[in-house]
Structure formats: structure tokens, C-alpha cells
Amino acid sequence: MAMDGYAGLDAMAQADLVKRGQATPAELAEAAIARIERLDGKLNAVVRKMYEEGRAEAGNPPAGPFRGVPFLIKDISINYKGVPTTAASKLGPLGPPQRDSELMARYRRAGLVTLGKTNLGEFGSLPTSESAMFGPCLSPWNTETIAGGSSGGAAAAVAARLVPVAQGGDGAGSIRIPASCSGVYGLKPTRGRITFGPELGEAIGGITNAHVLSWSVRDSAAVLDATEGPMPGDPYWAERPKRPYLHDVGAEPGRLRIAFTAHSMIGTKLHADCVAAVKDAAKLCESLGHVVEEAAPPLNAEEYDRIYRRFWPLIGAMGITRGARARGQHWANPADLEPFNAWLYEQARQINVIDYYLDLCWFHAMARDFARFLTGYDLWLTPTLGFPPPGLGHFDAGKLGGKVVMDRFMEFLPFTPFCNMTGQPAASIPLYWNAAGLPIGVHLVGQAGDEATIFKLSGQLERARPWAGRIPAVSALN
């Protein structure tokens, strides 16, 4: 197979070539490096090239399920031994880590070959990837719009077929937001499904999780099979799956009961494209034999808005303060931060720490309400985002001010943060494109611990309306 032919294969297909002796890990690595070198100048998705490390790995990768498959990792919350992790900030961790994160070790054991680190926003605090350190990551569908964030580089790289899968993290939707903006598949697992050890335990109030962005559902399932499960000492443990998730992708889901919501539950306005996308997905599910009805869990919108706007600055301040104290500073200097994080930091310093714990209790009660709602349904379907991918600078606090950007944050994210607060699994699925040719994701939420049902329906939707044939303007397949 010609080198460029690898770009059209998902991770499992590339691994199968290696297994059957039709390609070597080194050939797959060189092909991916060539794609990155040819196309990434148009995207700015890969901000640290790790070609020598990748070539060394490709020399003899472990005989895991993804042996030899090219891979990228996000430049925050995951450590690769000997390579600095910056969080796109001058306050990022000091020096190169002396060991892999446990998740990184699991990726290695699975046979994935890491070729670089991907773009993000500073400390991952915004739903875009436009840091001062790295510059903006651009959408492969339209390079005047954002790729999403904070795992924007991962999403753009997968959408453009630079690599078939790339790692991301999700604290308010940071896997699902760029999956929607970039037209790929992105699942946030159940709380505790993926370990952040040994460096982190609860990872900012238990709201953050990690997984991959992919363009096939089966890749997402198979990577989760290879990486799920706690390590000793983790504060949260998700119930282990009864069988491999990969088996669920091809399984018939049966007749599911699906709730769908086509309005913002927090009082913001939903763009007509996002409403059209979720209604279209609801009709598709109904045509596949599922019972679909419009419904939503109970939520006090005013209370949620007030508490979340207080909670998010405290979450941002945790990472910022951790970086400052690693440098011997008790408090960070706001001048060392980008405008939105400086605003978050100043907001956080005016909030009593007791409020943080009371707010966590409020979100835990919200989780009980959402869990009760889902006892009556197998899945909940919503838009992923509040409006289509905006242009660059839409979240520029330097020009707009922190409060305006926080307002835009809430308008853009009327659904994704819910699952971070409740711990439920959720995926953004690329089923819809608007008249401007931009992807509009739909959001599938499952009961806590039940990624299996999400994978079953995701696989069925992928078969019913394949999206792999939709190719962005910037792509290795063009």
C-alpha cells in the first residue's frame, strides 16, 4: 500500500496491517510524519514534534492491540517521560517529567506510537485552542473558524487524518466540544473510568476525564478497552465493564428508550442549526426503531448559572496556583497569565473556600436528579453545543473582557458541562453539517457506568449514516 493510503484507515485497520505483515510500525510512523509536515502548517494542531521519540518507539512497539499505530497526546494532564508538559502556559510544570503517567504507560503497552503533542488553550480553561504560547489551532473545515477546545489540536489532527486517534482531556466538554467543531467522534467516559495517576487524584473536583478523539466509533471503544480501569489509590473507581466495549460497537442495541432535548436548559439561546441537528438525530433514532420522546431532567437554571460561574474560576485557580507554587510563588502573578485566566484567578481569590465545597454538594445533588431522570431512559440526546463553530477571537478576553467571555462560554456550552459535574459518560457524534459546511455534533448521554449503550447506539448510527466519507478542506485524503 502506498504511504498516503494509510491516511484513509482507522487505527484498528492500521494495526491489522502490521499484524498481517503488510506494513511495519516504522512505515506507519513515517507516513504520519509526512502528513503532519505537509498539512499541519495550515492547522497548527501539533505544537511539539516528537519524531525521534516516535521513531524509537516504532522500532519495536509492544504487541498490543494498536501495535505501530501513530498517535498524539495533549500537552496537559498527561506526562511522557523526558518531554516537558506545558499546559500552554509559562506557569506549566517545571522541567521534563521523570516518569510516564499511568495512562501514558497504558497507551504504550497498547502499542500506540506517540509522534507529538497537540494544541490547546492555556490551562484548558476555554472551549477553544488559541493560546498565546502556541497560537490558534484552525478548523480543517474552515481555517477561519475554531477547531474547538481545549483538545482542539487533537480533534483537528484526527479530522485532517494526520493520525487516526489522538488523546484529549475533558473538564467541561474538552473532548466533546472539539469533536463537534471538527466533525469527529469524541467520548468522555464515566468518572473514574480512566486514571489520572500517579500525579493526580481527583483532578479538579472529579470533573475531569481523559480519552481519545477518533473518526471511527470502534477505535474509541478499543482504546477504552486498552486503557480503562483504576490504579491503586485512585479516589474514584468506575464499575468495570462486563465485556470489551469493542463488542458493543457492532452489537444491535435493541429497542432503546431515548429522551431528547431541543432547548437550552440554562436559559441561553440555541442556534437553529443545533436544534436542527438534534431533531434530525432524534428522527434517525426513531427510524431505527427506538422510542424517542422530548424530555429533560429537572434543573434550577438560575441556581446552576450562579454556582457554575463561581465554580469555574475556582477550578481554573487550582491549576494556576499549582504551577505558581512549583516555582516557589505562593500566589500567581496575573501578569503571567492570559487575560481570561487572569480574570478567573482574580474572581477565584474573592470566593470563600467553603463555597467550593458547598457548590460540590449542590452538583452532587444535581447528579442524583439526573440519575433519577435516566432511570426512565436508556440514553439522553441533546445538541453538543449552543451554536456552530465561531470565528477566531470569539473568546478573546483581552479584547472583550473576562465577564463577556464567560457569558459566551455559557452560551456555547449549555449541555457538555452537565456530565462533568454528574460523572456520566457522554459522546459527541458527527451526524450533521450545516449549510456553511461546518460540522454540528449531537450529544449522547448515558447512565453512569454505561458506556456500552452509548457505543451500541453510536455504532448503529455510524452504520446508518456513515461520516467517514465527509472530508474537510484540509485533509490528507485530498
N, C-alpha and C positions, 0 to 999 in steps of 0.2 A: 504493500500500500504506500502511495506517495505520502510524503511527510504532511502536506496540507490536509490530506484525507482524515487525519486523526481528529481535526477540529470538529468534525461532524458527529463524533462518537461521544456518548456519555462516559462517565467514569467506569461503570461496570463493563461496557463494551471495550474500553481501552485495556482494562485489566484482563479481560478474556483474551485479547490479542497476545498479551505477554504470556498468559498461561498456556496458550496453544503454540507458542514459539513463533508467532507471526510478527512480533515486534519485540524489541528489547526495552527495558526501562530507560536506557540511555537515549534511544531513538525517540521515545515519547518526550523525554525532558528537552532534548534539542529542538524538537518540533514546537513545543510550547514556548521555549525561549525565543525562537524565531518569530512566533506570533506576537509575543509581548514586545519585542524590539520593533516589529513592523507597525503595530497598531497603537501601542499604549501612549505614544506621543499625542494622539488625538483624544485620549480619555483621562490620562493621569490617574489610573487605577492602582498601579504598582509603584509604591513610594520607596521601597527598599528592595533592590535586586539581590537575590541570594543565589546567584547562578553557580558559584563554586561549591557552596554547601549542597545545593541540589544535585550537582553533577557527582559529588562524592556519595550522596545517598543513592543515586541511581546506579552506582557501580555494583551495589549488592543489597537491594532493599529486602526487608523481611518478606517471607512468603505469606503475607496477609491477603485479605480479600481484594485489596486495591494495589497489589504489588506493581510499583512502577508508575502509578498514575500521578501526573503533575498536579500541584496543589499550591494554594496561597493561604496565608494566615493574616489576621487583622492585627494592627500594631497597637493593641491594648489588651490587657487581661489574659494574655496567654504568653508564656515565655518559651523561647527557643534558646537553648544553652549557647552562650557565647555571642548572641546577637542582641543589641540593645532593643528595649521596648520603650517607645517614646510617648505613647498616648497623644501624639501630635502636639506636644506641649514642651516648652523649655523646663517645665516642672515635672516632666515624666520621670520614671525611675532612673536612678543613677547607675551608670555602668552596665555592662552586659550581665545577664543572669548567669549564675553558676550551675544551674540545673534546668531541665525542662519542666514545665508544668505537667501534671499528670495527664491532662487532655492531650498535650503535645506528644507525650510518650505513647499514648494510645493511637494517635494518628500515625506515628512512625511504625508502631507494631502492625498497623493495618496495611503498611506498605506504601502509604502516600509519600510523595517526594516533594518537599517544600522548595519552591523557587523564588519566593519573595514575600513581602509584607504589603498589605493593602491600605489605601487611603481611608481617612475618617475625619470627623470634626474633632477639635480639641476636647479631650476627655469624653468624647462621645455624647455630649450634652444636648446636641441639636439633631433634628431629623434630616440633616444634610451633611455633606463631606466637603467643607470649604475652609480648611484651616489656613492660618497664616503661615504655618510651618511648611505645609506641603502644597498649598494651592488647591483650587477646586477640582473635584472629580466630576467628569462630564458624562451625561447620559449617552449611550451608544445609539439611542433612537433619535435624539436631537441634542446636539452638543451645546445648545443654548439653554438647556434645562438641567436640573439637578439629577444625579443618579440615586438620590436618597441618602439616608444616613441612619445611624452612624456607620453602618457597614457598607457604605456606598462603593468603595473600591472593590470589595468582594463581589457585589452584585453586577457592577459594570464589567468586570473581568469575565464573569460567567456568561453574562448576556452576549458579550462580544466573542465568546468561545475561545478566550485566551487559555482558560483551563476549564475543565468540566465541573469542578466543585471548588468552593473556597469557604474558609471558616469565617464566621461572624459572631457577634455577641448581641444580646437583646435586653435592654433595660426599660424601654418604653415602646419598643417596636423596632429596634435597630437591625433586626434581620428582616422583619416583615415589611417595613417601610421601603427599604431599597429594593426588596423583591418586587413590590408593587410598582415602584418607579421605573425599574429596569426590566420588567417583564420576565421574571424567573420565579422559581418555586422557593419559598423560604419558610421553614417551620421553627417555631420556638417550642422546645419541649416543656414538659411538666417541671415545676420547681423540684430540684434535687435529682433530676434525671442525669444531668451532666455535672461532674465535679469541677470546682474551681481550685482544688488543692494542688500543691500544698500551700500556696501563697495566701489564698483567700478562703474564708469560710462561707459566710452568708452573702458576701458580695452585694453590698448596699441594700440592706433590709430584706434580702431574699428575693428581690425583684428581677435580678439579672440571670440570664441563662445563656448558653452558647450552643451553637450547632453550625450547620453549613447552609450555603445557598447553592442551588443546583438548577439545572434545567430539566432534569427528569425526576419524577417522584421516587422511582426506585433507588436512585443514588442517595437521596436524603434518607430513605429507610435503611439502606445497607450501611451507610456511615453511622447512623444512630445505633445500629446493631453492634458495630465495632467499638463504640465509644461510651455507651450508656453505662450507668452504674456508679455508685459512690466509691470513695476511698475511705479508709478508716479515719474516723474523727470528723467527717462531714456533719454539719448541723441539720441538713435536710436529706432524707432518703425517699426517693420515689419507689413505689412498688415495682418490682422487676417484671418485665413483660412475660407473658405465658408462652410465647413462641417468637421467633425472629420477626421483626417488623417487615422485612422483605417479603415474607409470605403473605402479609396483609395487602400489599400493593396490587397483587393480581387476583386477590380473592373477591368474590361477589359480596357486597356489603349487606345484602338482604334489603328488606323494605325499611328504610330509616324514617324516623320522625324528625323533621328539621324545622327549627324556628328561623325566621329571617326578619331582619330589622332594616328598614329603609329610611330611617330618620335619625338625626343625631340625638342621643340620649342626654347630652350635656348642654343643650340649648344653642349650639352653633349651627351654622347653615351647611347643609350638604350640597355639593356641586351636583348638577343634573347628570353629569357623566358617571359619578359614583353611584347615584341612585339607579341609573340605567343598568350599570354593571351588576349590582346585587339583584335587581329584579330579573335580569336576564339569567343569572346563575340559578335563581330560585325556579324559574321556568324550566331550565335544563334539568335540575334535580327532579322536578315533578315529572318531566318526560321520561326519566329513567325509572319511574315507579315509586318514588319516595313521597311520603306525606309531608307537604310543606305548608306552613301557616305563618302569618305575620304575628310576631310576639317578641317581647323583650323582658329581661329581668328587671326587678324593681331597682330604682336608683334615685336618690335625692340629688338632683343635678346641682343645685346651689351649694350643698354641703360638699359634694365631690369637687366642684370647681375651687372652692375656698381651700380645702385641705390639700388638694393636689398641687396648687400653686405655692403652698407653703412647704410641701414635702419635697418637691423637685429641687429647690435651692439647697436644702439640707443634703440631699443625695449628691449634688454637684460639689458641695463644700467638703464632703468626705474625701473624695479623690484628690481634690486640690490640696487639702491640708496634709494628706498622707505624703504627697510629693514635696510639699514645703518642709515637713519635718524630717524627711530623708536628707534634706540639705541643712539641717540644723536650725531652721527657722520655726518658731512656734506658730506663727501665722504667715500666710502667704502675702506677698506684696501684690495688690491688684494690678499694678503696672506690668507684672509678669504674665498677665492673663489676657486673653482675647476679650473683647467688650462684653459678650453675653456671659461668659464665665465670671468676669469681674463683677457684673451685676448680680448674678446668682450668689456669688460669695458674700457680697455686701448685704444682700437680703437675708442670707442664712445667719449672719452674725447678729442679726436683730431678733432671731427667733429663739425662744427658750427650748432647751433640750427636752424638757418634759413634753412639749408639743409633739416632738418627733415620736415619742413612744405612744402618746395618745392617738396620733394620726395612724400609726401602725395598727393599733387596736381597731380604729374605725375601718381600715382597709380589710382587716381580718373578718370583721362583721359583714362587710360587703361581699367577701369571698363566700361566706355562708349563704347569703341571699342568692348569689349567682349559682352556687352549687345546688340549692333547692330548685331553682328555675330549671336547671339542666337534668333534674331527675325526671322531668316530663318530656325531655327531648334527647335524642342521640347527639345532635350537633346544633350549633347556632351559627347562622350565616349573616355576615354584615359586609359593608364596604370595608376595605382595608384602611383607606384614607378619606379625608374630608373633601379634598379637591385634587385635580390632576397634578403631575409633577410641575412645580413652578419654575420660573427662570432663576438663574444665578443671582444671588444677593437678596433673595426674598426673606432670608432670616439674618440679615446683616444688622447686628445690634449697634455697630459703630455708627451707622447712618440713621437707624430707626429708633434706637434706644431699647433697653432691656425689656421694658414692660410691653411695648408694641410687639417685640419678637416673641415674648411669652404668650401674648394673645394669639399670634399666628401659629405658634406651637400647638396650642389647644384646639384651634380651628382645624389644623392639619391632622391631628391625632384624636379624633373623637371616639375611637374604639381600641386601638392597639394597646394603650397602657393598662386597660382593664385586666388583661391576662397576666401582666407582670405583677399587678397587685394581688390577684387571686391565685396565681400559681398554675392556672390552667394552660394546657397546650393549645397552640393556635398556629395556623398556616395561612400565608398569602398565596393565592393561586392565580396564575396569569390566564384568565379566560376572556378578557375583554380589552379592546383597543378603541380609543375614541376617534372622532373624525379627523383630529390632528395627527393621528398615527402614534399616539402615546399610550403605553400600557396602563390599565386601570385594574388593580388587583381586587379580588374578593377575599374575604377573611373568614376562615372556617375555625370555629372554636369547639373544643371537645371537653368532656368531663375530665377532671383531674386524674392523671394516670392513664388516660385512654388515648394515646397517640394512635393506637391500632385502628380505631374507627375513622380517624382523620385520614390515615393512609389508605384505607379501603375506599372511601369516597373520593379522595384525591386521585387515586389510580383509575377509578371508574370515569371521573370527569376528564382525565387526560386521554383515556381511550375514546371517549365520546367526542371530545373536541381537542385534538392534539395541538399543542402550541409550539412544538419544536421547529416546525416549518416556518414560523414567523421570524424573519431575520432582520436585525436592526441595521441602520445605515453604516455603522462602524462594526464590522464583523469579519472574523477570519474566514467566513463562508462566502464572502462577496468576492 
